[in-house]
Amino acid sequence: MSLLLAIAQFDATVGDLAANRRAIVDHAARAHAAGAQLLLTPELALSGYPPEDLLLRPAFMQACAAELAALALELRAFAGLAVVVGHPHAPHGEGDRRTASTQQPLRWNAASLLRDGRVEATYGKLELPNYQVFDERRYFTSAGAPLVFEAGGVRCGVNVCEDAWYQEAPRRAREAGAELLLVLNASPFHLGKADAREAIMAQRCRETGMALAFAHGVGGQDELVFDGASFVLDAGGRTVARAPQFEPALLLARFDGAQPRPAVLAERLPREAQAWRALVLGTRDYVRKNGFPGVIIGLSGGVDSALVLAVAVDALGAGAVRTVMMPSPYTAEISLHDAAQMAARLGVRHELLDIGPMFDAFRATLRPLLAARDGDTTEENLQARIRGTLLMALSNNSGAIVLTTGNKSEMATGYCTLYGDMAGGFAVIKDVSKTLVWQLARWRNAQASAAGEAPVIPERIIERPPSAELRPDQTDQDSLPPYAQLDALLEAYMENDASPQQLLEMGLPRAVVAQVLRLIRINEYKRRQAPPGVRITHRAFGRDWRYPITSRWREENRGGIG
């Protein structure tokens, strides 16, 4: 007898327990029809991941327990199929027993074996990550007692996500008699993460001599994206099956004994394609899961808003997207033309609201109260805030959510206006540097060209020097270093914790290092008020970045730079 394993790669929604249960049952029906004896789901598939402080609500934990019991009964219809389900679990009942260290009810990040209409056994996650976007020690207690069971003649051990990134939990499973390691995962996407996952899991296979099946979710949850790409490795660590990235799938793998046969091996997408698919998926799920009927974008004729528009149309369709051009006295004619041309190419509703009269009215009202200052940004910010007010009024009226258009380079340096261009509900390219904005714009146009279509983004939008167009003849480089220098510095310092001295050793000018580190430091208060946005790097402004607003620490001074 050989084992046919099915991996359910699906888009769970946090808190929609009934819908998540139905999705598991649907995948179980498909797996059973294909002849599978075992179905593996992702981490916390029943609750959605991450539930965050919902886990602190007794009613939520009780509802998860009830749904798990209902799921077990429903799965009786699929005789001979064992299902391993990820879910939060209170092993002694919510509120019954508390840990000595936290006085919190004992909770596990768990995986349960459901078979013959009942919960046969439950495993509690051993390794609880508390870095980057993870905060599992706030909610869960470490467990890790091995769970090994037989399916299709193969002895299967269970790990949950972080367990398999280290040696201890796989070793325990192996010593308990496991021949195949089942790993339930909710591993947030960032560029390069998929390669790292397979490399680490291959190392576990070679260390233990076990084959490994990795079930990974897909979909967007607030700023996080889960990219799918579930896979199966043989005992030598070779990838023999892989599901596609960024889309739901049911991956089937046949085993001869405990060794998998080669099966479907979906391609790994190139870097730009991964970034694009993550932005599209994250935007689609944020808008749809939160019930917004569509989106509104302030279209400026610049490359950032053009990229956001292209992502939004790919994510939601042209019918759900509305653009508004809001020229001021400093808006160039070519900006008006390019914005209208792009909206027409994509078939979205496009409107023009001249902010000139409102700008004049604000200035007239404020003139007696404002001190005259050379190079004052007051009038620049007024324009941005007028635009933000208009967009939010349209949002209130229609129910559509405003997508902001600021990129990571701007968020880092504060080159953005609170309650102006930062006003909105979702920041699509918040974690996309300016240099990557240009790369993605060109990549998306290349995809259109390959399909025999016109470029999505007019070439002039990509080629023009970037400008906020808030004063005469303005360009971004009036206020910021060249983007090639700025983005190299941000990647090194913000994402990889390089010191000021290491930045200088990269060849970055001392004045640029001093300027940018100061801008990063003094603009934390803006970032705290920014909307969430799709995370595509291993360190984004959001859950990964928790610096104090009030702080007198000056690393640039200690490095002799400030």
N, C-alpha and C positions, 0 to 999 in steps of 0.2 A: 504494500500500500504506500502511495506517495502522498505528500502534503501539497495541497494547493492553498497558498496564502493570498488573501486579498487585503489591500491597504486602501482605506477610505480617506482620500484627500479632498476635504470639502471646506466650505466657508461657514464656520459657526458664527453666531451672533451672540455677544455677551448678554446674558440675562434672558434670552429667548429660549428657555429650556425646552418648551414643547416643540418648537421648530427644530432645534438641534437634535432632539430625540427622533423626530420624524426623518431627519436626514440620515441618522444612523440606521434606522429601520430600512430606509430605502436602499442604502448601500448594502445592508445585510441581505435584502431580497435579491439584489443583483449578484452578490457574491455567491449566494446559495444556488441561484439559477445557473451559475457558471461551474458549480461543483466544488466550491471552496469548502474546506473544513474549518478555516480560521479567518476571522476578520479583525484587523488592527486599526484603531482610530487614533487621532492625534491627542496630544496632551490637553486635559481639561476640555475635551470635545463636547461634553454634555453642558457645561456652563458657559463655554466660550472663554477665550484667553486674551488678556488678563482680566479677571473680575474685580481686581483691586479691592476697595473697601466694602464692596458687596459681601465679601467673605466674612466681614465682621458683623453682619446682620444675621441673627439666628433664623429669621424667617427664610432667608435665602438658602442657608445650609439645609434647613428642613425641606425646602422645595426641591433641592438637588437630590436629597435622599429619596424623596417620593418619586421623582422622575426616574431615578436609577431603578427602583423597584418596578415601576411600570414598564420600563424598557426591557427588563429581564423577562417579564411575563409576555410581552409582545414578541420577543425573539423566539418564543417556543414554537412559533409557526415554521421556523427554519431548522428542522431536525438535522442533527449532526453538525451544526455550525456553532463553533465557540466564538465569542466576541470579546475582545479586550477593549474596554472603554475608559477614557480619561475623565476624571471628575474630582471635585473637592469632596473631602470625606471627614466627618467627625467620628472617629472610631469608637467613642464611648457615648455618642449622642451630644448634640450641641449644648454646651454649658454644663455637661455632667462632670468632666474632669479637666483640671487646669494644669498647665505646665508651671513648674516651680519658678522659672526665671521670669516669665512675663505675666503670669496670672491670666493669660488668654486661654480660652477653650482649646483643647487639643484638636488640631486640624492637620490633615495630610493633603498634599498634592498627590492624588491617588490614581491607580489603574486597577480596575476590577475585571475579573474573568466572569463573564455571564454565559451560563450554559444550562440547558434543560429547565429554563424558566426561573432560575434563581441566580443570586450572586454567590458564586462558588468560592471565590477567594479575592482578597484585596491586598495590593502592594502600596506602600507609602514611599514616596520619593526620599532618597538619601541626601543628595547634594542640593542645597537650596541657594541659588545664585543671588547675590546682593551687590551687583555692579552694573554699569551701563544703565539699561532701562529696567533692570530687574530689582525687585524689592520683596523677595519671597519670604525672608525671615520675619517680615512684619506680620505675615499671615499664617505660615505653616510651621509645623514641627518636623524635624528630620526623623525618618524611620529607617527603611532600608532592609528589613528582614526579607530574605529571598523568597520570591514566588516562582515556582517552576511547575509546569503542568504539561501533559501530553496532548498533542493534537496531530492527527494523521500519522501517528507512529513516531513523531519527533518530540523530544523534550524541549520545551520553550521556556526561557527565562524572561522576566519583565524588568525593564528599566524605564525611567521617565527622564527624558531630555538631558539635563545637566549631569545626571548619573553617569551617562556614557562618555562624557567629556573627560572623566577621570577614571582611574583604574579600579577603585575599590568595589563599586557596585557590580560591574561586569565580572570581577573576580569572584565575588560572592555567588553570583548566579552560576558561574561555571563550577564552582566547588559544590554547589547544591545539585549538580547533575545536568545543567542546561547544555543543549547542543546548538540551539539557535537563540540569539538574543533579540527580543522584540523591544524597540525603543519608541515610545510615544513622545512626540515633540511639538512644541510651539516656539520656534526659533525665529525671532524677528529678523527680517531681511536688512542687510546692508550690502553695498557693493563688495564683492569678494567673499561673502559669507558662505555661499553654496560650495565653493571649492574647499573652504576650511572645514565645513561639516563632513564632507566625504573623506577628507584626508584624516581627520581625527577618528572617525568611525572605522576607517581602514586600519588604523593603528590598533584599535581595540580588538579587531578581528585577528590580527597577527599575534597579538599578545595572548589571547585566550584560545585561539584555534576554533572559535565559533563563527558561523555565518551570522549576519545581522540584517534585520529589516527595520527601516527607519520610516515611520509614519509622520508626515508633516502636514500641518494645516495650510490653508490658502485663504487670502482675503485681507481686508483692512480693518483695523480697530483703532480709532482715533489717529494717533500719529504713526502707529506701527503697521507694517505690512508683513504678511506671511506669504512666502513665495512658492509653496508647494515643493516640487522636485523631490518627492519621496523616493526612496531607493532601497535596493537590496544588494548586499555585498556577500561574496563567498568567504570562506574561512581564510583565504589568503589576502582578503581586503580588496579584491577586484570587483568593480561595479558591474553587475549582471542585469540589472533592471533599474529604470528610472522613469518616474512620471514627469509630465511637462511642468515647466515653471509658470506660475501666475494663473493657473486655471484648474478647476476641479477635475478629478480623475479617480478611477478605480483601477489600481495597479494590481495585476495578477502575477504571481510567481510560483512556478512548480518546483518542488524539491524532490530530489532523489536521496532518500534518507534525510540527512540534515544539510545537504549541499544543494544550492539553487541552480536550476538550469538557466542559461541565457534567455532573456525575455525582451520585452519592449524597452528600448534605451533611448529616451527622449534627449534631444540635443541640449547642451548648455548654451544659453543665449549669450551673445556678446555684451560687453559692458554697457554700451549706450542703450541697447535693447532692454536690458534688465532695468536700467534706471527708468526708461520710458514706461515699461509695463508696470513698475512699482508705482509711479506717479499716477498712472491711469487707474490702477486697481484701488489705490488708497483714496483717490478722489471719488471714484464711483461708490465705494462702500460707505464713505463718510456721508455723502449726500443721500444715498438711498436708505441706508440703515437708520438715519436720523429723520427720514420722512420729508425732506425738502423736495418741492416739486420741480426745482430747477436751480440754475445759478445765474448770477449777474457779475459781469467783469467790467471794470473801468479800463477801456482800451485806449492806450496812449499813442500808438504808432511806434512804440519801442519794442525791443526784443523780449523783455520780460513778460509783459502783458500778452504779447503774441504767443509766447510759449505756453502760458497758462491757458489761453483760448484753445490752442491746438490740443492740449491735454484734455480739457473739459469736453470738447467735441468728441474725441476718441472715447472718453469715459462714458458720456451720457447721451450722445447724439445731438445734432444741431438743434432739434426742436426744444431741448431743455436748457439752451444757452442763450443768454441775452447780453449784448455788449452796449456800452454807453461811452461815447467820446465827449469829453468835457473841456473844450479848448479855453485857454486864458489868453491874454494879450501876447504871451510869449510863445504860444504854440505855433510851430512851423506849419506852413501849408502842406509840406510833404508828409507830415505826421497825420494830418486829417485825411489825406489821400490814401496813405498806406494802410491806416486803420480800416477805412471803408472798404478798400480792396480786399483785405484779408477776411473781413466779415462776410463779404460777398462770396469769396471763394469757398468759404465753409458753410455758407447758407444759413447764417444765424441772424436773428433779429438785431438790428443795429440802429442806434438813435444818437442824436446830437443835442447836447445841452450846453449852451454857451454860458460860462460862469463869469464872463466879463462884468455884467451889471451887478451881480452879487459881490464880486471882488471890489468894485468901486464903492458899493454901499458900506461894506465892512471897513474899508480904509477911511471913508469919510466919517464914519461913526467913531473910529478909534483915534483919528488924527490928533484931537486935542489932548489925548491921554498918553500918547506914545512918545518917548524920547527919541530924538534923531540919532541914529547910529550908522556909521559906514559899514556896509556889508552885512546889515542886519538880516536875519533869516525870518523875521516876523511875517513879511509879505509872502515869502516862499511857502511857509507853513500854512498861511491863510488859504492859499489856493488849494493845497492838499486837503485841508479840513473842509473846505466847501465841497470838494468832490466827494469826500467821505460821507458827508451829511446827505448829499443827493443820492448816493448809492444805497445808503441805509434806509432812506425814505422809500426808495423803490423796493427794497427788500421787505420792509414792513408792509407795503401795499400789496405785494404779490406773493409773499411767503417764500420766495427764492432766497438762497443764501448768497452773500457776496464772497467771491473768491479774491483774496488779496494777491498781489503780484510781486512782492518783494523777494529777493533772492538771499542766499546765505551770506554773501559778501556784504550786502547792505545791512542785514540783521546784525552782523558782527560789529560793524563800525558805526551803527546808529544812523546810517544814511537813509533815514526813513522818518516819517512824521506820525507821532502818536495821534490817534483820532483822525488821521488823514489817510495816507495810503496804507496804513496799518489797520484801518477800520474794516472789519469783515469777520466772517465766521470760520474760514479755512484758508490756510496759507500753503498753496500747492507746491511752490518751489522754495519754501523756507530753508530746505537743506540742500539746495542746488547752488553751487558757487557760480559766479558770473561766467567763468571760463567754461564750465560745464553747460550753462545755459546756451552759449553759442554752439557748443558741440552737439547738443541735443536738437537745436533748431536745424542745423545742417543735416543731422542724421534723419530727422523726420522728413525733411525735404527729399533726401536721397531715397527713402522708402516710397514716397509718392512717385518719384521719377521712375523707380524700378517697376512700379505698378502701371506705368504709362499715364500718370496723372500730373496735373500742374503742381508746382511747389505749394505746399500748404502756407508757408510763411514767405511773403515777398522778399526777394533777395536784398532789397535796399534796407529793409528793417534790420537784417542781420549785419550788413556792412557799415551802416551809419555809426559814427562815434556816439556812444550812449550819453543821454542827457535827460535830466529831470524836467527841462524846459520850464523852469520857475523864475528865470531872469534872463536878460538878453545874452545870447551867444554862450549859454552855459554848457559845460560838459562835465561828466562825472570826475574827470581827472583834474578839474579845478580844485576839488576837495579831497580826493582820494589818490593813493599811489596807483600806478598802472596795475590793471587787474591781474596780470601774470605774476607780479611781485606780491600783490595783496593775497591772492588765493594760495600761492605757495606758502606764505607765512601762516595763513589761517590753518591750512592742513597740518603744518608742522606743530604749531603752537596750540591751537584749539583742539585738534583731533588727536594729536600724538604727543602732547605734553612736552614739546621741545622747550629748552631754556632760552632766555634771551641770547646768551653766548652762542648756543648752537644755531640760532637764527643768523647771527653774524657770520658764523663759519659756513653757512650755506651761500654766502655771498650777497645777502640782502643788505642794503644800505642802512647804516646806523640810524639815520633820520627817519627812514621808513619804519624800522622796527619800533623806535620810540613812539612815533605817531600812532601806529596801529595798536600797540599794546595799550596805550592810553585810551584810544577810542573803544576798544573792547571792554575795558574796565568801567568807563564812565557811562556806558549805555546799557548796563544790566537792567536798569529800571524799565527801559523800553521793552526789552525782550520778555520780561515777566508779564507784560500786558499784551503780548502778541498772541494771535490765535494759533491753535495747533496746526501742524502741517506734516506732510509725509516725510518720514525718516528714511534716507537712503544711504547715509554714511554710518560708520560705527560710532560717531559722536555728533549728535545734532543738538541744536539749541532747543531744549525741552527737558524731557525726562533724564537725559544724559548729563545735563549741564546745570549744576546747582550751586552757583557761586552767590555769595551774599551781595545784596545791593549796597548796603552800608559797610564799607571796609576801608581801612587805611593801609592795607598791604600793597606794596609797590615793588613787584618783582623786577621791573625794568630799572629801578633805582639800585637795587642790590646787584644787578648785573652791570652797573656803571654805564647805563644807556640813557636813562631818563634825565 
